[in-house]
Amino acid sequence: MAATKTKSIKGGEFLIKETAAADIFIPEQWNDEQLMLKKTCEDFLNQEVYPYLDRIDSLEEGLMSSIVEKAGGLGILAMNVPEEYGGLDLDFVTGMLTSEVMGAGHSAAVAIMAHTGIGTLPILYYGNEEQKKKYIPKLASGEWKGSYCLTEPNAGSDANSGKTKATLSADGKHYILNGQKMWITNAGFADVYTVFAKIDDDKKLSAFIVERGYEGLVLNTEEKKMGIKGSSTRQIFFNDCKVPVENLLSERENGFKIALNILNIGRIKLGGAAIGAAKAIIQHSIKYANEREQFGRAISKYGAIRYKLAEQAIKTYASESALYRASQNIDDAVNSLVEGGLEFAEAKLKGIEQFAVECAILKVHGSETLDYVADEGVQIYGGMGYSAEAPMERSYRDARINRIFEGTNEINRLLIVDLILKRAMKGELDLMGPAQAVAQELTSVPDFGGLGNNNLFDYEKEQIKKLKKAILLVAGAAVQKLMQTLTKEEEIVMNIADMAIEVYVAESTLLRVEKVVDTFGEQAAGEKIDIARVYLSEATDNIWKSGKDALNSFVDGDELRMMLMGLKRYTKQEPLNIKEARQRIALKLINENKYDF
């Protein structure tokens, strides 16, 4: 598999192309303006959110609405909105930084992220000029709050099966909406709703801008939820709700496309928010481990606790590395499309759509990293972790929703493989050649020659290449053997998705640390080198298991034995003292009493 170095990489091409460390963005590069915006968000959480968490969770009337308004006053709602509509017009990477920091805000984070994402972006990217001028400035300032109405009782992941209907009034001036939506975030205080419904007997959804005061819009009571209790979540009923015809968003039957594209943005932003929440939990975990004493010494001195702290940091740093790699890829794609003559909004949508695979990867990896970090945070706290008097109880409950938000992780895993295969079928992604080369390589004599280890990461780079071959081996065999039935074999598809997720994150982490070394020197990288190596080692084991489980599901006999030998060849790794590497990572956290990677 010949690797081609390129800066203008397309979505999904990480499987077959090599990325240079110099071409990715790393958080170690934040400039002073970006760090100032980060500080603004941190101060906002410290002053306007953390002191009031219990009041927020009790759904105190007017409190969340006022928090969103205050965020608007600081520009937090306007980061990615163009200046002409009252925004700051920042790039995607910078907007992602604010999403990450705000992600630590529990229910307030959900309200703000929903407002700035699904509450604002459908109108910003699909509205006509009149609609954008009317709604976007007020949404960007927080004067009006946004919400998004897609899910129905019988239409969750299969959103296009929704039953809400729209019919044109006799005088042609209004669409009359009838139907029911559920799990609607910000429903209780939103002023503007993007509502999806089918006009007459259309096969695809259309989208409408519905204002709170429209006759026939009825809100149910607040849902009682396991977590994010302070997030307003209600059912909405449309009983002959009259919507002016000029409030049709985009074109008729374009609603499903709007929903999919906005969800792509929501997925990667959720990945960013999860990292922010994970970092906050790690911060609590470190401080508690240093303060809590058992058997005459701080629990941070025990290996079992150090393991947990190190793993929290490793998974979070790795997910963050992948997040900003993809964010920069999106910025590069958008800029290239704008330079090619595309209008900004369309360029933004196409740029993000191009990296829909990576958006899904980051949603899955970020949410599952947060779940792991929260679970281990509770364990580090022990009995206090289960107490509502300590921070972990809320963090644990609030984390769980992220594996369901923006499409369940199961749906996103299926989507990762589906998108890659569809792009390959269209000729947009050359998977066939590299996959055939790997298949031929199986019958050749293995190269047991050493690398020489002339450069710091020679071994790790070669390992990444082999892991990509492992994916091509399994995916290529699955396509060849199962063909049209592959999409129905969801367990196998999810095995392949897990392999792709691990290699993308492992490579992103290695590229980030390589760039840190190239920019600041090996000594400055310190324990980050350990993080990259430990993550790669664990990813290699995970890829072996996922690949083995997949192959065992659809191959047998001598062919299976040959393919398993090939898989083993590609997932073989040199010994690494992971325990000592984790100890070094944990000691840095413990000695500095904070997460500082």
N, C-alpha and C positions, 0 to 999 in steps of 0.2 A: 504494500500500500504506500505509494509515493505521496509524501506530504508536501503540500504547496503552501508557502507562506504568503499571506495576503492580509491587508488591513480591511478591505471591503468584504468581509466575510458575510455570508447570508445566514439566515436563521436555520439551525439544524446542521450546518456544515461543520460544526465542531467535531462531528463523527469522522470526517474524512480529510479535514484540513488542519494544518498546524497553525497555531496562533503565536505570534511573537509577544514576549512579555512587554515590550515597549509600546505595543498597540492597545493595551487595555488600561482602563482607569482603575486606580487603587485609592482607597480612602486615606492612605498616607499622603496623598497629594492635595488634600483640601486647601484652598487658598483662604486668605483672611476674610473675604466677603462671605464665603460659604460657612466658615467657622462662626462668624457673627450671626448668621441666620440660625445656625445650630444652637447657639447660645440663647437666642431669642425664644426658640421653641422650648428649650430646657427651662428657662426662667418662667415661661408661661405655665408649664406643667407644675413647677414648684409653687407658684403663686396662686394659680386659678383652678388647679385640678386636685393635686395631692391632699391639700388640707380639707377637701370637701368630698372625699370618696364615699363616705357613708351616706351623706346627703344625696349625692348623685345616685347611688344605688337604690335609695328609697324613692327615686323618681319625683323628687321635690318639684312642685309646679314652678315652671319658668326657669329653673336653674340651668338645665342643659342648653336651653335656647340662649340664655345670657352668656354662657361659656362660648358657644359658637360665635356669637356677636363679638365678644372680646377677642377671639382669635382673628376674626375679620378685621378688627381695628388695628391689629399688628401686622396685617398682610399675610397671615398664615394660610388663608383661604384662597389667596390670589397668586400663589407662586408660579403656576404654569398657565395663567390666563394672560393673553396678549394685552399690551399697554392700552390699546384703543378701547378695551372694555374694562379698564380699571385694574388691570393686573400688573404683575412684576415681570412677566415674560421671561422666566428663568428656564434654563435648559433642563432636560429630563433628569440628568444626574443630580443636579442641585435640588430639584423637586423631590427626588427620591430620598435625599438626605433628610429633608423635613418630614417626609412620611415615616422614615425610620425613627427619628427622635420622638415624634408624636405617637408612635406605636406603643410607647410605654404608658400611655394615658388611660388604660382600661376602657371603660364605657365611653369616656369622652373621646378617646381615639377613634372608636367605632363611629360615633356621631360625626366627627370632623372628617374622617376619611370617606364616609358615605356621602357627605355633603360635597366635598371637593372632587370626588370621583364620579360615582354613578348619579349623583344629584345635579352635577353641573356639566359634566363633559358631553352628555348626549346633545344638549342644546348648543354648547360651544362648537362641537365638531360637525353637527348635522343640521343645526338651525339655519334659517335664512337670515339675512342681515337685519331685518326688522325684529325677528325673534331674539337674536343675540343682543341687539341694542337694548331691548326691553328687559331681558332677564339677567344676562351675565353680569353687568355691573353691580346689581343688587345682590346676586349670589356671591360675587367675589368679595364684597364688603361685609357680608354677613347680615345685611338688612333683611334679606329673604333667605330662608333655608330650603335646601333641596332634598328630594326623595325620589325613589325609583321603584316602580310597581311592575314587577315581572312575574314573580312566583304566584301560583294559585294552588288550591288544595290538591288538585290532581295534575299539576304541571310544575314539577320542580326542575330536575335535570333536563327533562324533555320539555323545555320551555315553549316550543312552538305548538304544543298540544293545548295551550290555554284556551279557555272557553269564553273569556270576556269578549263581548261583541260591540261593534260600533255601526250605527246606521245613520244615513244622512236624513236630516229632517225634511219635511215636506217643502219648506221654503228654501232649502239648500244653504242655510246659514249656520247650521250646527251639526255636529256629530252627536248622536245620543248613545252614551255608554251604559251598558248593563253588564254586571259581572262582579266578581269577588277576587281580591288579592290578599295574600297572607305573607307573614314574616317581613313586613315592610319596615325597614329601618328609618328612623326619624319621622315616622308617620304622625306621631302625636303633636309635633310642633312645626312641621314643614309648611311652607307657603306655596311651593311649586312641586308638582309631581310629574315625572315622566312615566306615562301609563301605556302599556302595550295591550293591544286588542286587535281582533280581526274584523275588518270591515265586511259586512254581509257574509258571503260564503268564500271569502279569500282563503287560500291555503297557507299564506304566510302572514305574520303579524305586521301591523302598522304601529306607529308610535305617536302619542299625543301629549301636548303640554297642558296639564290640568292645574288650575289654581285652587287654593284651599276654599275660597268662597263660592265656588260654583255650586249651583243647586243640584242636589242629588248625590253629593259626595258625603258618605257617612262613615265615621270611624268607630271601630269596635273598641273595647277596653284594652288596656295594656296587657301584653302577654306576661305570664310568670315564667321566668327562664332559669336554667341551671347557673348560667354565668352572664356576663355583661348586663347585669340587672338594671343598670342605669341607662342603658340604650333603649330609647323608645321603639317598641316593636308592636305593631297593631295589624289587625285585618282592616281592609278598606272595602266598602261596598259602593258600587255605582248603580244607583237606582234612577234610570232615565236622566243621567247626568249630562247636562248640555255643555258641549265644548265647542267654541267658535271654530269654524272651518279653517281659519288662518292659523290655528294651533296644531294642525297636523304637522308632525315633525318629519322633515325630509319627504320622501315620496311614499305613496301607498305601497304596502307590502315590503317596505324596506326596514321594518322594525326588527326582524330577526337578525339582520346584518348589523344593525345598530347595537343590539343586545350583545352579540358575539364580540364585536370589536371593543366595546366598552368593558366587557368582562376580561379581555386580554390585558387591558390597562390595570383593571382591578386586581388581577392575579399577581402581577409583579409588584404592585404597590402593597398588597397584603404581605408578600414575602419580605418587603422592606420593613413594614410595621412589626412583623413577627420578630425580626432581628432586634429592633429597638426594645421590644418587650423582654426578649431573652437577655439582653445586656443588663436591663434593670434587675432582673431576677438574679443574675450572676453577682451583681453588686451586693445585693442583700445576702446571698449565700456566702460570699467571702467574708463579709463583716461578721456575720453570725458565727461562722466557723472559727474566726479569730477570737471572738468574745466568749463563746460557750466552752466551759471547762467540764471535763469528765475524767475521772481517775487521776485528778491532780494536774491536768494540762489541757490546753486548748485542743478542741477536736480537730483543728486544722493540722495538727501534728500527726494524725493517724492516716495511714496509707489508704484506707477505704474512703475517707473523706477527700483526700487529695485526688484520688481517681475521679471522683464525681466532679470536683471543681475543674480539673483538667479537661474532662470530656465535655462539660458545659461550654468551656471556652473554645475547644477545638471545633465542635460542631457549629458554634455561632460564627467564629472567624471564617470558617469554610463557606458557610451560607452567604455571609456578607461579601466574600470575595467574588462569588458567582453573581451576586446581585448587581454589583457595580460594573462588572465586566459586561453583563447584558445591557445595563442602562446606558453605558457608553456606546455599545453597538447600536442601540436604538437612536441615540443622538446622531451618530455618524450616518445612519441610514436616512434619518429625517433631513439632515443638512444636505445630503447628496440629492435627495428628491427635490428639495427646494431649489437647489442650484440648477437642477434639470428643468425648472419651470413650473413645478407643481405648487398649487396654493398651499399655504402653511397647514391648515386644518387637515386637508387631504393627505399631505405629506406625513403629518404626525400619525394619522391612522394607518397609513400603508407601512410606515416605518415600524410601528409597534406590531402590526399584523405579521410583518416579515419575521419577527422574533417571537411569534406565538408559542413555539415549542419551548423556548427558554423561559417565557412568562409562566407556562404551566410547570416547568421544572422548579422554578423558584417558589411558586405557590406551594407545591408539595413539600419541597425540602425545608423552606422557611417555617411552615406551620408544624411540621413534624420535629424540627429542631426545637421550636418553642415548647412543644409538648414534652419533649425529653428534658429540657432545661427546667421546666416548671415542676415536673414529677421529681426530679432529683433535688430541686430546691426544697420541696416538702420533706424529702427524706433527710436532707442535711439538717433541717430544723427539728426533725424528730417529732415529738408530741406537739411542740409549738407550731409545727407546720400545719397541723390539723385545726389549729385554733383560729377563730376569726379575729382574734386580737393581734395576730401577726400577719405580715404581708403575703405569705405564701398561699393561704387559703383562697384569697381573691384571685391571685395570679393563676393558680391551678384551674379554677372554674372558668375564668375568662379566656384562658388559652384554648380550651377545647373546641370552641366554635370555629376556629380558623381552618380546621380540616374539613369543614362543611361549607363555609363561606366561599363565594366566587366559584362554585362548582366543587363537588366533593373531590377529595384526593383520588378516589377511584376513577371518577370521570376524567380528571386531569391526567392520570396515568394513561388511560386509554387514548386520550387526545394526543399525548406526546407521540406515541407510535403511529397513530392514524395520520397525523399531519406530516410526519417524516415520510411515510410510505406514499401518501398522496402526492407529495412534492417529487418523490422519486419517479412515480408513474407519469407525472407531467413533464419530466425531464428537467425540472428545476434544481434537482439535487442528484448528483451522480453517485448513487449508492451501488449500482449494479457492478461497475468495473472493480471497485475496491472489494466488494463482497466476493466476486469470482476469483480475484487474486488471493484472497484468504483461503478460499476453498481449495485452490490449487496448491497453496503452501502446505496444506495438511498432509499431502502425499510426498512432500520433499523432505530432505534430511534436515533436522533442526540445526540452527547455527548456535553452537555452544561457546562461541568466542566471547571474550571479555570486552568490556567497554573501555577499559583503560582509566576511566574516572578522571579524565584530565580537567573537567570542569565540575563545579559544585553539584549541579543537578543532572549530570549525564545519565546516571542510573534511573532517576525518577522520570525523566523525559522519555526514556526508552520504555519504561514501565507503562506510561500513559499510552504510548503507541500500541503496545501489546494489548492493553485493555480495550482499546477501540477495535482491534482485530477480533477480540472475544465477542464483542457486541455484533460485529458484522457476520461472524461465524454463526451465531445463534439466530439472529434476525434473518439472515440470508437463507438458512436452512428452513426456518419457519415459513417464510414466504413461498419457498419452492415446494415444500411438502404439503402445506395446508391451503395455500392459494386463497381462494375466495372465502374459505371458512375461517381464516385466521382471526377476523374481527369478532367471531363468536367465541373464540377460545380466550376468554378474558384473563384467565389465570396466566397463560403464556404471554399474552400481550403485556400484562403488568410486570412479569419477570423481566421482559426486555426493557420496559420503561425504567425499572429500578436500576438496571445496568447503565442505561443512558444517563440517568440522574447522577449516579455515583461518579461516572467518568467526567461529566461536565463540571461537577463541583470539585472533584479532586484536581483536575487540570487547572481550574480557575484559581484554586488555592496555591498551587505550585507556581503559576504565572505571577500571581501577586507577590509571593515571597521572593521569587527571582527578581522582580522589578525593584523590590525593596533593597535587595542586595546590590543590584546594579546602580541604584540611585544613591543609597546611603551607606553602603558597605556591609560586609558580612557581620561585623560585630554589632551593628545597629539592628540587624534582623533578629539576632538573639534567638529566643525561644520560638519565634515564628517559623524558623526552619524545622524545629521539632513538630510544630503543628502540621505543617505541610506533609512531613514524612509519616506521622502517625495517621493522619486522615487517609493518605494514599494507601497505607498498609491495610487499614480497615476496609477501605473501598474495594481493594483487590479481593479480600476475603468475601465481601458481600457480592461482588460480581461473579466470583466462582460459584457461590451457592445459587444465585438467581439463574445463572446460565445452566448449571447442572439440573436444577428443578425444571427448567423449560425443556431442555433436551430430553430428559427422562419422560416427558409428557407426550412426545410425538415421534421419537426415533427409537429403534430397538435393534437388537442383534449386533453383528459386527460393525455396522455403520455407527451405532450408538457408541460402542467402545472406542472407535476411531475418533469420533467427534469429541468425546469426553477427554481423550488424550490430548487433542488439539486445544481444548478449552484449558486443560491443566497447564499446557505449555505457555499459554498466554496469560495465565494468572499466577504463575510461579513467581516467587519473590525472594529476595535476599533476606537473611535474618535481620531483625531490628529489635533492639531492647526497648520495647514500648513502655515498659514500666518506668525505666529511668527517664525516658523522654517526657512522660506524663509528670513525673516528679519535678522535673525542671520547670515545666509549664505551671504546675500548681504552686511551686515555690515563688515564682514571680508574682502570681496573683496574691498569695498570702503575704509576702514581704511588702508589697505595695498597697495592700489592703483595698484593692480595686481592680476592676477589669480595665486593662490599659493596652489592649492589642489593636 
